[in-house]
Amino acid sequence: MLVQGAAHHVPEDEVAKVSEAGVTPWAGCERHLYIRIVPQQMTGRRIHGL
């Protein structure tokens, strides 16, 4: 799925909550920067039967 929208840094006071959500970096390795995308458009294909 492709998500398009404005990207914003997650404020420092929200990082602990976000890191507990189980989000992992798609590029691997450990990261310490969190970005929030406010979706404006989503496109892609739906896969049935999984």
GIHU-V40380 format. One record per run of one state. SS is the DSSP state (H for helix, E for strand, C for the rest). FROM is the first residue (numbers start at 0). TO is the last residue. If there is no record, write none. Layout:
BEGIN
SS | FROM | TO
SS | FROM | TO
END
This chain:
BEGIN
C | 0 | 0
E | 1 | 8
C | 9 | 10
H | 11 | 18
C | 19 | 33
E | 34 | 42
C | 43 | 49
END
